[in-house]
């Protein structure tokens, strides 16, 4: 079983990565006045930057999933 401090640190890292992803979106996609992204404004995003953010988020989520499967036998298909 993973040490609680290790899992907490990995969860903190996941939140930091998620926050960075949303900061990127916030900086590059206008909102509609209610806080929703306005995709109708047709923002142009750098595909490599979007992928880089997503890859970090996905990697961290898969890392945490491994802890859950290993320690608690929790799986999702």
C-alpha positions in Angstrom: 0.0 0.0 0.0 1.2 3.5 -0.9 2.1 5.8 2.0 -0.6 8.4 2.6 1.9 11.2 2.1 2.8 9.9 -1.4 -0.8 9.7 -2.5 -1.5 13.2 -1.1 1.5 14.6 -2.9 0.4 12.9 -6.2 -3.2 14.3 -5.7 -1.7 17.8 -5.1 0.3 17.4 -8.3 -2.8 16.4 -10.2 -4.6 19.5 -9.0 -1.6 21.7 -9.9 -1.6 20.3 -13.4 -5.3 20.7 -13.8 -5.1 24.3 -12.6 -2.3 25.0 -15.2 -4.5 23.5 -17.9 -7.4 25.7 -17.0 -5.1 28.7 -16.7 -4.0 28.1 -20.3 -7.6 27.8 -21.5 -8.6 30.9 -19.5 -5.8 32.9 -21.1 -6.7 31.8 -24.7 -10.5 31.3 -24.8 -12.9 34.2 -24.2 -15.8 33.7 -21.9 -19.4 34.5 -22.5 -19.9 36.7 -19.5 -21.2 33.9 -17.3 -17.8 32.3 -17.0 -18.4 29.7 -19.7 -15.9 29.4 -22.5 -17.2 31.0 -25.7 -16.2 28.6 -28.4 -18.5 30.4 -30.8 -15.8 33.1 -30.8 -13.7 30.5 -32.7 -10.5 30.8 -30.6 -7.3 29.5 -32.1 -5.3 27.3 -29.7 -1.8 25.9 -30.2 -2.4 22.2 -30.6 1.0 21.3 -29.2 0.3 23.3 -26.0 -3.1 21.7 -25.6 -1.6 18.3 -26.1 1.2 19.0 -23.6 -1.3 20.1 -20.9 -3.5 17.1 -21.6 -0.6 14.6 -21.6 0.5 15.8 -18.2 -3.0 15.6 -16.8 -3.6 12.2 -18.3 -0.2 10.9 -17.1 -0.9 12.0 -13.5 -4.4 10.5 -13.5 -3.0 7.2 -14.8 -0.4 7.3 -12.1 -3.1 7.7 -9.4 -5.2 5.1 -11.0 -2.4 2.6 -10.6 -2.3 3.3 -6.8 -6.0 2.6 -6.6 -5.9 -0.6 -8.6 -2.8 -1.8 -6.7 -3.9 -0.9 -3.2 -7.7 -1.1 -3.3 -8.4 -3.3 -6.4 -10.5 -0.5 -7.8 -10.9 -0.7 -11.5 -12.9 1.1 -14.1 -13.4 0.0 -17.7 
